Amino acid sequence: MGPSNGAPYRLISDVDFGDDVVVHAFANLYGCRIGSGTRVGTFVEVQRGAEIGRNCKIQSHTFICGGVRIGDGVFVGHGVTFINDRRPRATADDGSLQRETDWDLEETRVEEHASIGSGATVLCGVRIGAGAQVGAGAVVTKDVPPGETFAGNPAVAVAGTARSANGVQASVENHP
C-alpha cells in the first residue's frame, strides 16, 4: 500500500504505510513505517528504521533519521531535525570514510501526543514524554518529562502549564 494521495517528485522505497497516509511532493521516505492517518509535508526525509505513529503531522523540511520512534498523535513542526549519532565523523580512525559499523546509532523516542515546535533539534538518546511540548528553536539534550514544556538552548523546563497525554492542562510546579 502507498500514500493515499498523488504528488510529484517523491522518493518512496520500502515503506510500510498505514491507511489514509498523505505524503506531499519532494518527500524522501525509505525503509520506514508511517502509521494510518499521518500527514507528511514537503521536503521531509524519513530514513530507514524510523517509525511514525498514527495521526501525526510532520511539517515541511523535517529530518527524521533511523532510530527515531514517534508515537501516535504527535505534531512535528517545520524544520525539526533529529540526530542519531552522538559523535558524528566523516572518517574512521584509519582515514577511510565511515561505514555503518563505525558508529553507534542511539534511539530517540517521542511519546504520544507530544508537540515539537519549528526549528527544534532533538539530540539522540532522549525521550520526549507523552503530551510534552518542545518550543520552537529548542535544542533538546535530555529527556523531557511527560506533560512538561521545554524551551531554549539547551532546552529546560519553563513555567506555565503542562499537558497530559490526553491534552488536559495541569500546573507545572518545579521549573527554573
N, C-alpha and C positions, 0 to 999 in steps of 0.2 A: 504494500500500500504506500502511496506517496502523499504529498500535500494535497489539500482539498481545493487549492486554487492554482491557476496557471500564472506564471510570471517569467519574464525573460531573464537570461544571464544568471542562472543559478547553477552551482555545482552541488549536486546531491548524489552521494555514493554510500551504499551500505548503511542506510539509516533505518532504524526501527521507529516508524511513525504510528501514533495512536490515531483515532478517528478525528476528523474535522480540524486538522492542523493547518494553519496558514503560514506559508513561507514567502516573503516578499522578494523582489528582484535583488540580484547581486549578493545573495547569501551563499556561504560555503558551509555545507554540513556533510560530515563524513564519519562513518563508524560510530555514530552516537545514537541516543534514544531520546525521542521527543514525545511527551505524553499528549493524550487527547485534549482537544480544545485550546492548545497553546498557539500563540501568535509570535512569529519570528520576524523582526523588522529587516530593513535593507542593510546591506554591508555588515551583516553579522557572520561571525565564524564560530562554529561549534565543532570541536575536534573529536577525534577518535577516543572513545572511552568516557566521554561526558554524558551525563544523564540529566534531562529536564523533565519535571513532573507535569501533571495535568493542569490545564487552565492557567498557564503562566503567560506573562507578557515580557518578551525580550525585545527591548527597543533597539533602534539602529546603532550601528558602529560598535557593537559589543563583541568582546572576545571571550569565549568560554573554552578553556583548554581541557585536555584529558585529565581525569581525576576529579573534576568538579561534579558534585551531585546536588541538584536543585530540586527541592520538594514541590508539592502542589501549591498552586495559587500564589506563586512568587512573582513580584514585579522587579525587573532589572532595567534600570534607566539607560538612557543614551550613553554610549561611550564607556561603559563599565568594562574593566579589564581584570581578569582572574589570572593568577600566577600559579604554576605548579612545580617550580624548581627553586629551592632556597638559595642555591649558589650557581646561577647560570654562567656558563662559559662557552665560548665558541670552539675551543680546542681541548683535547685531552692532555694528560701530562706529557705524552710523547710528541706533542705538537700537531697531531692529526686532528681533523675535525671530529667533534664528539659524535658518538652514536648513542642509541637508546640505553645501552649498557653502561655508559659513562656518567650517568646522573641518576638521581633518585626522585621519582615522582612522589609528591606529597599531596594527598587528597584534601579537598575543601568541601564542606557541607553547608548548604543553605537550607534551613528547615522551612516547613510550610508557612505560607502567608507572610514571609519576610518581605521587606522592600529595600532595594538598594538604589540610591539616588544617582543621577547622571554624573559621569566622570569619576566615580569611585574606583579605587584599585583595591582588590582583595588579595592579600598575600596567601601563600599556600599553608596548609595545615591548620586553618582556622575553621570554626563553626559559627555560623550566624544563626542564632536561635529562632524558634518559632515566633512569628509576629514581631520580630525586631525590625528596626528601621536604621539604615545607614544613610547619613546625609550626603548630599551632592559633594563631590570632590574629596571625600574622606579617603584615608589610607588605612585599611583595616589590617592591623598587625597582630591582633589577639582575638580570642573568642568574644562574640557579642552575645550576652545572655538573652534568653527568650524575653520578648516584650520590651527590651531596652532600646533607647535611641542613642546611637553613637555618631559623632561627627568630628572633623578635624584631621590633622596630620601630626602625629598618629591619632587615629580615631579613639576618642574617650567618651564615656557616658556623659550625657548632657541633662540638665534639669528639664522638667516638664512632665510628660506623661508617657506611660508605656502601654503597649497593646498586647493583649493575649493573642494566642493563635487564632481565636475566633473573632478578633477585631474589637473586643471590649477594652475600653481605656481604664487604666489604673494609675495611681500616682507613683512617681519614681521617688524613692526615699533617699537612696545613697547615690550621690553624684558629686563631682568635683566642685 
